[in-house]
Amino acid sequence: MLIRWLLPLVVACSSSSPKPATPPTGPTTRPVVAAKPTADAIKASLPEPVADALATFRAAFGQPWSPAQQPAVEAALVVFGQIPIVGLEPAQVELLLGPPDDRRTLADKTYWTYYRHNGEAGAVHRLELGNDRVVAIERIPTQ
């Protein structure tokens, strides 16, 4: 008895419901999502003088502090002044700049420090990492 009463109701509801939409047949577009910049993409986009400075900076990793390191000190100023590092992930920074000279966690913050020094003066740059990104760069003067 219940089925006889529900059947006309179900038929009436299904006949008045709209037909399902047909999928589009033409080309479809997807939302554009900006790709994360990669270290290689950043390197490729650098002007030649900045790319040369980056190569000089990277080559000085682990070298003793001496007057021979003056080109690396100057290169560090160019690298940190011209390359957009804030916002990059730590892995991207390491691929771009090479490994940091020092890694520390102080007061729940992680810092990476890059030193380039000629024995008398140098360039020290400390990167603050947060939320798996570089959030700030501090230049520490040396004499």
C-alpha positions in Angstrom: 0.0 0.0 0.0 2.8 2.4 0.9 4.5 1.7 -2.5 1.3 2.5 -4.4 1.2 5.9 -2.6 5.0 6.7 -3.0 5.3 5.6 -6.7 3.3 8.5 -8.2 5.2 10.9 -5.9 8.6 9.6 -7.0 7.6 9.7 -10.7 6.3 13.2 -10.4 9.4 14.4 -8.7 11.8 12.8 -11.1 10.0 14.1 -14.2 10.1 17.7 -12.9 13.8 17.6 -11.9 16.2 19.2 -14.4 18.3 17.0 -16.6 21.8 16.4 -15.6 24.3 18.9 -17.1 26.3 17.5 -20.0 30.1 17.9 -19.7 31.6 20.6 -21.9 32.8 19.3 -25.2 35.2 22.1 -26.1 38.6 22.8 -24.6 38.5 23.4 -20.9 40.7 25.7 -18.8 42.2 25.0 -15.4 43.0 27.7 -12.9 46.6 28.9 -13.2 48.6 28.1 -10.2 51.9 30.0 -9.9 54.8 27.5 -9.8 57.3 27.8 -7.0 60.6 29.3 -8.2 63.3 26.7 -8.4 67.0 27.4 -7.8 67.7 26.7 -11.4 65.0 29.0 -12.6 66.3 31.8 -10.4 69.9 31.2 -11.6 68.7 31.3 -15.2 67.0 34.6 -14.7 69.9 36.4 -13.2 71.8 39.0 -15.1 75.4 37.9 -15.9 77.1 40.1 -13.2 74.9 38.6 -10.5 75.3 35.1 -11.8 79.1 35.6 -11.7 78.9 36.9 -8.2 76.8 33.9 -7.2 79.5 31.6 -8.6 82.2 33.4 -6.7 80.2 33.3 -3.5 79.6 29.5 -3.8 83.2 28.8 -4.6 84.3 30.4 -1.4 82.4 28.0 0.8 84.7 26.4 3.4 87.7 28.5 2.4 89.9 30.0 5.1 89.5 33.7 5.9 92.2 35.6 4.1 92.8 38.6 1.8 92.2 36.2 -1.1 88.6 36.0 -0.1 87.9 39.7 -0.9 86.1 38.9 -4.1 83.8 36.5 -2.2 83.0 39.3 0.3 82.0 41.6 -2.5 80.1 38.8 -4.2 78.1 38.2 -1.0 76.9 41.8 -1.0 75.7 41.5 -4.6 74.1 38.1 -4.0 72.1 39.1 -0.9 71.3 42.5 -2.4 70.1 41.3 -5.8 68.7 37.8 -5.5 65.1 37.4 -4.0 65.8 34.9 -1.2 62.9 35.8 1.2 60.1 33.4 0.6 62.2 30.6 -0.7 62.2 27.2 1.0 65.4 26.1 2.8 66.1 23.4 0.2 65.8 26.0 -2.6 68.2 28.3 -0.7 70.7 25.6 -0.2 70.6 24.6 -3.9 71.0 28.3 -4.9 73.6 29.5 -2.4 75.2 26.3 -1.2 75.2 25.0 2.3 75.2 27.6 5.1 78.3 28.0 7.2 76.3 27.8 10.4 72.8 26.4 11.3 71.3 27.3 14.7 68.0 27.2 16.5 67.6 29.9 19.1 64.4 30.7 21.0 62.3 28.5 18.7 63.7 30.2 15.5 66.0 28.6 13.0 68.9 30.7 11.6 71.3 30.0 8.7 74.4 32.1 8.5 76.6 32.6 5.5 80.1 34.1 6.3 82.5 35.5 3.7 85.5 37.2 5.3 88.9 38.5 4.2 90.5 38.3 7.6 89.9 42.0 8.5 86.3 42.6 7.4 83.6 40.6 5.9 80.0 40.0 4.9 77.8 38.0 7.3 74.2 37.3 6.4 71.8 35.5 8.7 68.6 34.1 7.3 65.7 33.5 9.6 63.6 30.5 8.7 59.9 30.1 9.7 57.0 28.1 8.3 59.5 26.3 6.1 60.5 29.5 4.3 63.1 32.3 4.6 61.2 35.1 6.4 64.0 37.6 6.9 67.6 38.3 6.1 69.9 40.2 8.5 73.2 41.7 7.4 75.6 41.7 10.3 78.4 44.3 10.0 82.0 43.1 10.7 85.3 44.9 11.1 
